[in-house]
């Protein structure tokens, strides 16, 4: 236990000795994890918004005017067996006329003297299949039925959703990888400088019988501390921003930021792993 506390104390002392280099490394870790946290929150809320929009997405299958009840029944039975279909609703010619009246305020029979609106099915897919590839596959299969006249869905709407969702994901991932790499390199360089400045002490310790692990431990702890402190500062910044937005700016931006405990824990873990990776990277080359 005495040895353990000695190594912890040496890790803290090493962090203090590093001065500007250590502070700058902590700053970069802080910035990296703050960006990661903000990126996660934004991407999470964007995904939720996209999923909410996808929930309103449906496919309208218009049938031939000549479709009889048996054909419609068989087609409905097929829809029921399709794995991707969540629920569907049959809209008869009379139902379509009532919908027309509700939307336009006029009875189509008085306008045209007959009802040209075809029977149709309104289909909603299961959440996992609400993407362009699945929709195109399903519509291609359903269009083969002879009673199907036309299938309509918001293709451009889906293309735009998926395009921007991917773009946001790539930007956030790329930014984190870039800053994460920079943080690990800086932590590694800080540890290298610490090893170099204490090379005489390290040589003396080895002459006195200190094991390699005993010599390495304070430097590993120093790297972990840099990552932990940077992550803690990032957590404080995220909490402060969420408090400010939710309590003072919500009336302006109409946006509520939700941050839960697992996010803070993940940020701390990321910080520690970055510090550990950086310190091990330096130690393998110099000790």
N, C-alpha and C positions, 0 to 999 in steps of 0.2 A: 504493500500500500504506500509506503514511503517513496519507493521508486516511482510509482504511478504519479503521485502528486509532484514529485520533482520534475518529471517529464512534462506534465501540464504547465508547471511554472516556467519551465524553459521555453515552451511553446509561446506563452504570453510574452516573455521577455524578448524572444526573437521577433515577435510582431512589433513590439515597441521599438526595437533597434532598427527595424527596416525603415521607419519614419516615412519619408515621402513615397518611396516605392510601394510600401505596404498600403499607405493611404490611397494612392492612385489605383492600386489593384482592387481595393475594396470599392472604390468609386465605380470602376468599370463593372464589377459584379453587381453592384447596386443598380446601375443603369440597365444592364442586361436583364436582370430578373424583374425589374419594374416594367420594362418593355414586354417581357414575356407574360407577366401578369395581366397587363392591359390588353395585350394581343389575345390572350386566352378569353378574357371577359368579352371583348368585342366579337371574336369569332364565335363564342358560345351563343351570344345573344343574336348574332347574325344567323346562325344555324337554326335557332328557335324561330326566328322571324321567317326564314325560308320555309321551314317545316309547316309553319302556320299558313303560309301562302299556298304551299303544296296541298294542304288539307282542303283548300277551296277549289283545287283543280279537279276537273272531271272530264269524262269523255262522253260525247253525244253521238249515238249511233242511230242514224235515220234509216228507216226501213222503206221498202218499196210500197207504193200505194196499194198494190195488189196482194200484199202479204195477208194470208189467211190466219185464223186463230191457231191452227195446228202448227204452221210454220213458226209463228211467234212463240208458241209454247216450247217447241223444240229448241229454238234459239235461246230462250230464257234458261232452259235446262243446261245448255252448253255454257252459258255465262256462269251459272252456279258451280260448274265443275272446274272453271279456270282458276288456277292457284292464285294469280295476281289480283283477282277481283275481290274487293272487300264487300261492297254492296251495290245493288243496282235497283233501278226503278223503271217500270214500264209506263210510258206516257202515250195514251191512246190519242186518236184524232180529236176526240171531244175534249180531252184534258189539255191538248195543245191549244185548242180554240179558247178555252177558259184562261189559259196562261197568257195568250195574246190579248185578251180583253183586259186582264189585270194590268198588263204592262203598257198598253197603248190606249186603253179607255174606250175601245170600240169593239163591237161584235163583228168578227170577220165575215159572218154570214150576211150581214147587212151591207158590207163593203163589196164583197165579191159574189154574193148569191150562192156560193158553195164553199166548202172547207178544203183548201188545197194542202193543208198542213199534214205531213206524214206522221204515222206512229213512230215512236222512237224509244230508245233505252238511254237512261242517264246512268253512267257507270262511274263509281268511285273505286280507286285502287287502294290496296293495302299500303301503309306508309312506306315500307321498304321498296315498293315498286313504283313510287312516284318520281320517276326519272325518265329522261328522254329515250334511253335505250329500251327500257321495259315497255314504255308506251308504244313506241314504233313496232316492237315485236308483237305486242298484243293486237294492235290495230291491223297489222298485216295479216294476222291469223283470222281475225273476225271479218275482214273484208272479203274473204273467200266464200262466205255464205251468200247464196243467191238472193236472199231477201234483203240483204244490206245494200242500201242505195249510196249512202255517204257516211263517212265518219269524220267528225270535227273535234279538234282539241287545240289548245293554245300552245302550238309548237314554239313559236318565237318567245313566248313567255317562259317556257322551260329552258330554252337555250340561254336566255339572258340570266336566269336564276343560277344555272349551273356554271356559266362562265364567270360570273362575279364571285360566286362561292369558292371556286377553285383559285381565282386570283388572290382573294383575301388569304386563303390558306397558304399559298405559295409565298406571299409576302411575309406573313408572320413566321412561317417556318424558316425562310431564308434569313430573316433578321435575327432570329434567335440563334441559328447556327453560326452566323458571322460573329455576333457579339459573344456567344459562348466560347467560340474558338479563341477570340482575342483575350477573354478573361482567363482561360486556361493557360495560354502562353504567358500572360503577365504574371500570373501566380507562379508559374514555373520559373520565370526569370527572376522574380523576387526571391524565391527559395535558392536559386543558384547564387545570387549575390550574397545571401546570408551564409551559405556554405563557404563561399570564397573568403568572406570577411572573418570567418571563424575557423579557417583551415588549420591554424596553429593549435587552437584548443582541441579540435577534432583529432589531430595527430597525437597530442598529449593523452587524450582520453583512450585512444587505441593502444598506446604504449602501456597504459595502466590496466589494460585488460578489458576495456569496454567492448561489448559485442556490436556488430553492425546494426542490429535492430535497435539497440539502446541509443546509438548515435543518430540513427535516422528518425526516431520517434518524435523529437521536438520539432523537426522540420515538417513532418506530416501534420502534426498538431497545428503548427503555424499556418499551413495552407488551409486546413479545415476551418480555423478561426477566421481567416480572411473571407472564405466563402460564407460562413455562418453570419458574420457581421454584415456583409453586403446583402445577404438574403433578409436579415432582420430589418435593415433599413428599407429595403424594397417593400416588405410587408407593411411597415409603418406608413410609407408613402401611399400605397394602395388603399389602406384603411382611411387615411386622411382624405384622399381624393373621393372615395365613396361617401364619406361623411359629408364633405362639402357639397357634392352633387345632389345627394338625397335630401339634405336639410336646408340648403340655401339656394341652389340653382335649379331645382326640379321644376319650378313654375316656368322657368325660361326654356329649358331644353326638353322637358316632358320625357324624361328618361330616368328610370330607377336602376341603380347599380346594385346587384346582389353578389356579395362575396361571402363564401362560407369557409368554415374551418379547414376542410380538406385542401382548399387552394393555398392557404397560408402554410399548411404542413408541406405541400408539394414544393412551394418556393424555397422553404428552408432546406428540404432534402436536396433540391437541385443545387442550391448554394454550397452545401457540404460536399456533394459529389464533384462539383467543379473545383473546389479547393483541394479535395483529395486527389483528383486526377492530375491537377497541376503540380502538386508537391511530389507525387510518385514519379511523374515525368522528369522532374529535375533530379530526384534522388537516384534514379536508375543510371543517369549519365555521370554523376559526380560522386556518388557514394556506393 
